[in-house]
Structures are given as C-alpha cells and as structure tokens.
Amino acid sequence: MCLMTFNGCEQNIPLAPYDSGLPPAVPENLRVTTATDGVVIVRWWENIDPEYSFYNLYRGVNDSVNLIFYKKLFSTFYRDENLFYDSVYYYAVTSVGRNGKESGKSRHVAAKPGNNFDPVLPSYLNVTPVNYEGKLLVSFEWSIDENPDFKGLEVYRSTSQGFTPTQNDFVVFLDSLHDTDSLALSHSVNYYYKFRAADHGGRFSAFSDDYNAFLFPAVEKLSPQNGAIIPFFDVYSVGALPYDLEYEVVVYDSPVVNEVWRSVRYRSTSPGELFIPNYIPSIILNKKYYWRIAVYRPGGSSPVFWSDLSSFQITRFD
C-alpha cells in the first residue's frame, strides 16, 4: 500500500498543459532594422507568455490595411528578400498559443527597400580556358554569396592587358554560376577578361582586375592511328606543343566514354614527338578501344586541351 505523504512514497502525476482558454499576448516592439537593396528585416521582442507556441507574420504591399498571412515563424526576426525597390511593405505579427488561439496583430511597421548601394564582385571567380576537341571555350565559375539583390556579371574581353572596358569589349552576361565564352576565339592568343557585378536596380560594381586566359592549339595523336588493327603496342605517341605542359592518355571501352585506364602525366617543354608507355592492366583481343589525350598546365587540375577519340583493336600479344 502506498500512502500519499510529503515525505513518503512519491508518485509522478503528469500535469496537463496550462490553458487559460485565451490567446497569448500580442507581440511587442515590432520594428524595421534593415530596409535597403530589395531586403527588409523586421524584429520584435520575444513573447514570454507561457501559452505562446509560434508567431504568424502578416504583410501588405503598398497596402497598410489589408495585411495577409505571410509566414509561420519560431524566431523573433524575419529577413524578406527579392523585394521591389519602389514598393512599400507593411508588416504585423501575432502570437499563436499551444491551444491554437491567435492574438491580435501588433502595430504595423512600414519599409521601402530602395536601391541604395552598389553591388560587390563575387568573393570567388574562376576563369578556365579549354580547347575541347577543337572547340575553343573559356568557362566561368563564380559564387553568388549573400546578396539577394545580385542580378549577374557583365563580362568584357580584350587582347590588351590592363584594358579599360567599353561596350565594344562586352561579350556575355552571366546569370548562372557556370557559363562559357565561345565568341570568335582563336588559339595561341592571350585573352584578358574583366567582370562587373550588376544588381536588379541598374547599379554596378567597379570592374575587376584582369583574368588571363590562353587557349592552346590542338595536340596531334600520332600513334596508334585512328581505326588501327594491330598487335599489342608499348607506347602511345603524340606531338608535344612548344609549351611547358603535362600530357596523359585516357582509354575507354566505348565511344560514349567508359574509362578503363588513365596514364600518369608526362611533362614536356619543347615541341616534338612524346612517347607515353602503354601500361593498360588488361585488354580483350579484337575488341575496339578508344583513346584520347588530355593536356594540363603543370600541377593543374583541369585540362586545357582534350583531343577527340581515336579507336584501335589489339589482335595478338607478341
């Protein structure tokens, strides 16, 4: 038998959630802390009502009377992005209790997120030239960072280092994080690129420094020749370029590229025939294989040249 006493046998009796039947208190001190360049941030005091569960944010655009439900929130601030510069945004907030009852709206606040500041260039911007099977490309990769007002990048190109960009130098507008320039490019030419950030309101950053891109000419595959049906061979032969570069052979077992072997890189600084040992670990007789050359700057991670595919078949092992 268990007696209910203050110092005797204890029993844990669950407490029912407190419910006064009323909504929680109205949130206080709603205020605008940021209103610029398409962004509005509103904050308010934390609701310490024991029945509080979450907040509802209401918003009106150019209308302070008919605010409509906008967001369910568990924090005491909200960052509203991608807004129109010339519109006025009105906000009010309510508290919702665990019983589902909603308080009245707070007083509303207003903000106009005008276009006040020039955008800034991305913190990361990379330029990679490549000769891919004879097609000359310069690829761009960049970070968008924390800038909801950012529209994209203007790209300007010249063959003169330190050039001052004009509209005649404009080549492309980048609005995705990966894009390319392929407009009237030539190999063995130094190109210089400058970038300028644009926002949605027509403001611009300063121009970037020069980014250099040099497109290498094609590398000739000397042997085995395309379509060769031959006994097993010891080396691949290619025509090295008159630049300090690294060369590797890549072998596939289908023309849609299923890689079966890749050589180590071999470095050459002068033109002429370059031999790359054929150390492919296994090969099936009379099966058609495909090979190509990839060329890198010394220590580089991205090829500056990819050859097209050539095929060969091995008839026997001597």
C-alpha positions as CSV (number, residue, x, y, z in Angstrom):
1,M,0.0,0.0,0.0
2,C,1.4,3.5,-0.9
3,L,0.4,6.5,1.2
4,M,0.4,9.9,-0.4
5,T,2.5,12.0,2.0
6,F,5.1,14.7,1.6
7,N,7.9,12.5,2.8
8,G,6.6,9.0,2.0
9,C,6.1,7.1,-1.2
10,E,6.1,9.5,-4.2
11,Q,4.0,9.2,-7.4
12,N,4.7,11.3,-10.6
13,I,1.4,12.7,-11.8
14,P,1.6,14.3,-15.3
15,L,0.5,17.9,-15.4
16,A,-2.0,18.9,-18.1
17,P,-0.7,21.8,-20.3
18,Y,-1.8,25.1,-18.9
19,D,-4.7,26.6,-20.9
20,S,-6.5,29.7,-19.8
21,G,-8.7,29.5,-22.8
22,L,-7.3,32.8,-24.0
23,P,-4.8,33.7,-26.8
24,P,-1.2,34.6,-25.8
25,A,-0.2,38.2,-25.5
26,V,0.3,40.4,-28.6
27,P,4.0,40.7,-29.6
28,E,5.6,44.0,-28.7
29,N,8.2,46.3,-30.2
30,L,7.9,45.2,-33.8
31,R,10.5,47.3,-35.7
32,V,12.4,47.5,-39.0
33,T,16.1,47.1,-38.6
34,T,17.1,46.9,-42.3
35,A,15.4,48.3,-45.4
36,T,17.7,48.6,-48.5
37,D,18.5,47.0,-51.8
38,G,15.5,44.7,-52.0
39,V,15.8,43.5,-48.4
40,V,13.7,44.2,-45.3
41,I,14.5,42.8,-41.9
42,V,11.9,43.1,-39.1
43,R,12.4,42.2,-35.4
44,W,10.3,42.1,-32.3
45,W,10.6,41.2,-28.6
46,E,10.3,37.6,-27.6
47,N,6.9,36.5,-26.2
48,I,7.3,35.2,-22.7
49,D,3.6,34.3,-22.3
50,P,3.6,30.6,-21.1
51,E,1.0,29.7,-23.6
52,Y,3.0,31.0,-26.6
53,S,3.9,28.5,-29.4
54,F,4.8,30.4,-32.6
55,Y,4.4,33.6,-34.5
56,N,2.4,34.5,-37.6
57,L,3.8,37.3,-39.8
58,Y,1.4,39.3,-41.9
59,R,2.4,41.5,-44.9
60,G,0.9,44.0,-47.2
61,V,2.4,45.5,-50.3
62,N,1.5,49.2,-50.8
63,D,-1.5,48.5,-48.5
64,S,-1.4,49.1,-44.8
65,V,-5.0,48.0,-44.1
66,N,-5.3,44.5,-45.7
67,L,-2.3,42.6,-44.4
68,I,-2.5,38.9,-45.3
69,F,-0.8,35.9,-43.7
70,Y,2.8,35.6,-45.0
71,K,5.0,33.3,-42.8
72,K,4.8,31.0,-39.7
73,L,7.9,31.7,-37.6
74,F,9.6,30.4,-34.5
75,S,12.2,33.2,-34.3
76,T,11.8,36.9,-33.4
77,F,13.0,38.2,-36.7
78,Y,12.4,37.8,-40.4
79,R,14.5,38.7,-43.5
80,D,12.3,39.4,-46.5
81,E,14.3,39.3,-49.8
82,N,13.9,39.9,-53.5
83,L,11.6,42.9,-53.0
84,F,10.7,45.7,-55.3
85,Y,12.7,48.9,-54.6
86,D,9.8,51.3,-55.1
87,S,7.1,49.4,-53.2
88,V,6.2,50.0,-49.5
89,Y,6.0,46.8,-47.4
90,Y,3.8,46.7,-44.3
91,Y,4.3,44.1,-41.6
92,A,2.5,43.0,-38.4
93,V,3.0,39.9,-36.2
94,T,0.7,37.8,-34.0
95,S,1.4,35.1,-31.4
96,V,-0.3,31.7,-31.5
97,G,-0.8,29.6,-28.4
98,R,-0.5,25.9,-27.8
99,N,-4.2,25.9,-27.7
100,G,-4.3,27.2,-31.3
101,K,-5.7,30.6,-30.3
102,E,-4.1,33.6,-32.1
103,S,-3.5,37.0,-30.5
104,G,-4.4,40.3,-32.1
105,K,-2.0,41.9,-34.6
106,S,0.8,44.1,-33.3
107,R,1.0,47.6,-34.6
108,H,2.2,47.5,-38.2
109,V,5.5,48.9,-39.4
110,A,6.4,50.0,-42.9
111,A,9.6,49.9,-45.0
112,K,10.7,50.8,-48.5
113,P,13.8,48.7,-49.6
114,G,15.3,51.2,-52.0
115,N,18.3,50.5,-54.2
116,N,20.9,52.4,-52.1
117,F,24.2,50.6,-52.6
118,D,26.4,49.4,-55.5
119,P,26.8,45.6,-55.7
120,V,30.1,44.0,-55.0
121,L,32.0,41.4,-57.0
122,P,31.8,37.7,-56.0
123,S,34.3,36.5,-53.4
124,Y,35.2,33.6,-55.8
125,L,35.6,34.0,-59.6
126,N,37.5,31.5,-61.8
127,V,38.3,31.6,-65.5
128,T,39.3,28.3,-67.2
129,P,40.2,28.2,-70.9
130,V,40.0,24.8,-72.7
131,N,40.4,23.5,-76.3
132,Y,37.8,20.7,-76.3
133,E,38.1,18.6,-79.4
134,G,38.9,21.7,-81.4
135,K,36.2,23.8,-79.9
136,L,37.6,26.8,-78.1
137,L,35.9,27.7,-74.8
138,V,36.6,29.9,-71.8
139,S,34.5,28.8,-68.8
140,F,33.5,30.9,-65.9
141,E,32.6,29.8,-62.3
142,W,31.7,32.2,-59.5
143,S,30.0,32.4,-56.2
144,I,26.7,34.3,-55.6
145,D,27.5,35.0,-51.9
146,E,24.8,36.5,-49.6
147,N,23.5,39.1,-51.9
148,P,19.8,38.7,-52.9
149,D,19.9,42.0,-54.9
150,F,22.6,40.5,-57.2
151,K,21.5,40.1,-60.8
152,G,24.6,38.8,-62.5
153,L,28.0,39.6,-64.0
154,E,28.9,41.6,-67.1
155,V,32.0,40.1,-68.9
156,Y,34.3,42.1,-71.0
157,R,37.2,40.8,-73.1
158,S,40.3,42.2,-74.8
159,T,43.7,41.1,-76.1
160,S,45.3,44.0,-74.3
161,Q,46.4,43.6,-70.7
162,G,45.1,46.3,-68.3
163,F,42.4,47.5,-70.8
164,T,39.6,49.9,-69.9
165,P,36.3,48.1,-70.8
166,T,33.9,49.7,-73.3
167,Q,30.7,48.3,-74.8
168,N,32.8,47.1,-77.8
169,D,34.5,44.7,-75.3
170,F,31.3,43.3,-73.9
171,V,30.9,39.5,-74.6
172,V,28.4,38.0,-72.3
173,F,26.1,38.5,-69.2
174,L,26.4,35.7,-66.6
175,D,23.3,35.0,-64.6
176,S,24.1,31.4,-63.7
177,L,27.1,30.2,-61.6
178,H,28.6,28.3,-64.6
179,D,28.8,29.7,-68.1
180,T,31.2,30.0,-71.1
181,D,32.5,32.4,-73.7
182,S,33.0,30.9,-77.2
183,L,32.6,34.0,-79.3
184,A,35.2,34.3,-82.1
185,L,38.1,32.9,-80.1
186,S,41.5,31.8,-81.5
187,H,44.1,29.6,-80.1
188,S,47.6,30.8,-79.2
189,V,46.2,34.2,-78.1
190,N,46.3,35.7,-74.6
191,Y,42.8,37.0,-73.7
192,Y,42.1,39.3,-70.8
193,Y,38.7,39.4,-69.0
194,K,37.2,41.9,-66.7
195,F,34.0,41.5,-64.7
196,R,31.4,43.9,-63.3
197,A,28.6,43.0,-61.0
198,A,25.1,44.3,-61.7
199,D,22.1,44.5,-59.4
200,H,18.4,44.4,-60.2
201,G,18.2,48.2,-60.0
202,G,20.8,49.0,-62.6
203,R,23.7,49.7,-60.2
204,F,27.2,48.3,-60.9
205,S,30.3,47.4,-59.0
206,A,33.8,48.6,-60.0
207,F,35.5,46.5,-62.7
208,S,37.6,43.5,-61.6
209,D,41.3,43.1,-62.3
210,D,42.4,41.2,-65.4
211,Y,41.8,37.5,-65.6
212,N,44.1,35.9,-68.2
213,A,43.0,33.0,-70.5
214,F,45.3,31.4,-73.0
215,L,43.9,28.8,-75.4
216,F,46.4,26.1,-76.6
217,P,46.4,24.7,-80.1
218,A,45.5,21.1,-80.8
219,V,47.8,18.2,-79.9
220,E,48.2,15.7,-82.7
221,K,47.8,12.0,-81.9
222,L,50.5,10.2,-83.9
223,S,50.0,6.5,-83.0
224,P,48.2,4.3,-82.9
225,Q,46.3,5.9,-85.7
226,N,42.5,6.0,-85.7
227,G,41.0,2.7,-86.7
228,A,44.3,0.8,-86.3
229,I,44.0,-3.0,-86.0
230,I,47.4,-4.0,-84.7
231,P,49.4,-6.3,-82.3
232,F,49.8,-5.0,-78.7
233,F,52.0,-1.9,-78.7
234,D,54.2,-0.5,-76.0
235,V,53.8,3.3,-76.3
236,Y,51.4,6.0,-77.5
237,S,52.9,8.8,-79.5
238,V,51.7,12.4,-79.6
239,G,53.0,15.6,-80.9
240,A,54.0,17.8,-77.9
241,L,53.5,21.6,-78.1
242,P,56.2,24.2,-77.6
243,Y,54.9,25.0,-74.1
244,D,55.6,23.6,-70.6
245,L,52.7,21.2,-70.3
246,E,51.7,17.7,-68.9
247,Y,50.2,15.0,-71.1
248,E,48.2,11.9,-70.2
249,V,46.4,9.2,-72.2
250,V,42.9,8.1,-71.4
251,V,41.5,4.9,-72.7
252,Y,37.8,3.9,-72.9
253,D,35.9,0.8,-74.0
254,S,33.1,2.7,-75.7
255,P,32.7,5.9,-77.7
256,V,30.3,7.2,-75.1
257,V,33.2,7.2,-72.7
258,N,33.5,4.4,-70.1
259,E,37.1,4.9,-68.9
260,V,39.2,1.8,-68.4
261,W,42.7,3.3,-67.9
262,R,44.5,6.6,-67.5
263,S,48.2,7.0,-67.7
264,V,50.3,9.1,-65.4
265,R,51.2,12.6,-66.7
266,Y,54.3,13.1,-68.7
267,R,55.8,16.6,-68.8
268,S,57.3,18.2,-71.9
269,T,58.6,21.8,-72.5
270,S,59.5,21.6,-76.2
271,P,57.9,20.5,-79.4
272,G,58.4,17.1,-80.9
273,E,57.2,13.5,-80.5
274,L,56.4,12.5,-77.0
275,F,56.1,8.8,-76.0
276,I,53.7,7.6,-73.3
277,P,54.0,4.0,-72.1
278,N,51.0,1.7,-72.6
279,Y,50.5,0.2,-69.1
280,I,46.9,-0.7,-69.5
281,P,46.3,-3.5,-67.0
282,S,44.1,-5.8,-69.1
283,I,42.8,-5.8,-72.6
284,I,40.5,-8.0,-74.7
285,L,41.7,-9.1,-78.1
286,N,39.8,-7.9,-81.1
287,K,37.7,-5.5,-79.0
288,K,37.6,-1.9,-80.1
289,Y,39.0,0.6,-77.7
290,Y,39.1,4.4,-77.8
291,W,41.8,6.8,-76.7
292,R,42.4,10.5,-76.3
293,I,44.9,12.9,-75.0
294,A,44.3,15.3,-72.0
295,V,46.8,18.2,-71.5
296,Y,47.3,20.2,-68.3
297,R,49.4,23.0,-67.1
298,P,52.0,21.7,-64.7
299,G,50.2,20.7,-61.5
300,G,46.8,21.8,-62.9
301,S,43.6,20.1,-62.0
302,S,41.6,20.9,-65.2
303,P,42.7,20.0,-68.7
304,V,43.5,22.9,-71.1
305,F,43.1,20.5,-74.1
306,W,41.0,17.4,-74.8
307,S,41.6,15.6,-78.1
308,D,38.9,13.8,-80.0
309,L,38.6,10.0,-79.7
310,S,40.6,7.5,-81.9
311,S,40.0,3.8,-81.9
312,F,42.2,0.7,-82.1
313,Q,41.9,-3.0,-81.8
314,I,44.6,-5.4,-80.5
315,T,44.9,-8.7,-82.5
316,R,47.5,-10.5,-80.5
317,F,50.2,-10.3,-77.8
318,D,53.7,-10.7,-79.1
